[in-house]
Amino acid sequence: MTWKIIAIVFLVLFILTLVALKIIWYLLKKKSPQKSRDLAQKAAKKERQKILGEGYKTLKEKEKLLNQQNDDLRSFLNQELATLDYQRKTLEKLKSELMTKENELNEQTLELNEQTRLLESKKTNLITDLSSIATLTPSEAEAKLFKEIKEQKSQEISRYLRQKELETTKKAHEMSVNILINALEKFKTDFVQLRTTSTIKIPDEQMKGRIIGKDGRNIKTFEQYAGVDVIIDDTPDLIMISSFNPIRREIAIKTLEKLISDGRIQPVRIENELIAQTQKLDELIYQTGCEVTEELGIYDMDLQLVKLVGKLKYRTSYSQNVLLHSIEVAKISGAIAAELGLDERVAIRSGLLHDIGKALDFEQEGNHVELGVEVARKYGENEVVVNTIAAHHEDVAKTSMTAAIVAIADALSATRPGARNEQLEDFVQRITEIEEICNNIPGVVKSYALQSGRQVRVLVDPVKVDDYHMMELIDQISTRLKEVSIPGNITLTLIREHRETVVIK
């Protein structure tokens, strides 16, 4: 019975709880929409205030920016107005000066017209006087007067032009001297005469026997592989190396010095040392060429040309080292070109390469000018450089100022005191030999060797040699002159002249 009462009580409590919850839920549901609307209104109001605040702030910033732009525009307009005012005043001043000049010009024009009128009046009076005195018509008198005035003015003009020509010539000479002096002052060097070293000092006479070797096998091997002649005579403690090729001679000298210092002289050792010295000299030649081109500011030259520049170190001309001569010509040419406002780099390049053929003339057929032109074209040098090489000995015409500058620099370098040296006996012997060869040919009356033998003038007997046999005689003389060792080309000129002389009493 008790549990039934408890169950009823719990059921009643459960029902009351449900009713209470239902009432509470109804009350909350009735109150929630009003609260949501209030919250939404507060949020919207807050958002409107935020938007209004940002808009106000943006408006203030734009207003500030607009004020700044107005100030800048006002400042710019003030400056422009000041500038325009200054220009207006300047124009007014120039206008005033122009009006003054115009007035002066008008006065001078009036004065000139007055002088012209007076001159015409004097001319008319003079014509009238001449007409009355010489009974000439006015037209004849006027023509005579005009002729006299023309002759007088022509003499004055000629004298004036002659005077200006002399002044211009003098000024040009002074300018050329100044240019050369300024160019030479920029390059100063000491000259050392170089001769090809062909003697080697040995420690004692026993070394000669070791160099010769058993049955001469050492010296034969050395001469065969080195391409030189070894001269061993009675001269104490000296051995001579002879070769037309300066590179071979230099390699032979270095090799023999190394063998003498080492003491081991035998065919295999000789061959190995020659190979080693050849490699060292090739490296030294290339290094020398690189140093020279870098010193002169040339960085785009073909590597083969750089090596040829290095080879010039071992080439001499009249005891002058060709590489030092080429460097000097390059620097003098560059200095002269700079003084004249020309391309200094082209002048330096042309000066350095003007004698490049001398690095090949002991290896190939042809003179150094022809070989230089060929190698310059081969390795892509421009036509200015090529023409400079071809024209520096006047073999062809110069096509640029650079060619003339290099020719001048070449002459300056070669003719400086101490730059070159040639024995007087050798010079006289060569000139005498050339003239004797020409004079001994039938039909030649007299011959003259000029410019160290490069120019030969031959006078022929017009009776024995006619025009048809001139070429035959040229071929005959040319063949004989090839026997003479002459630096460069020989220009042979035959002169045939027939004269008749009669004395009238």
Helices and strands as residue ranges (DSSP letters): H 2-134, H 138-185, E 199-201, H 206-212, G 214-216, H 217-226, E 229-231, E 238-242, H 246-262, H 267-295, H 303-311, G 312-314, E 316-317, E 320-321, H 322-340, H 344-353, G 356-359, H 368-378, H 383-391, H 401-415, H 424-439, E 444-450, G 451-453, E 455-460, G 467-469, H 470-481, E 491-496
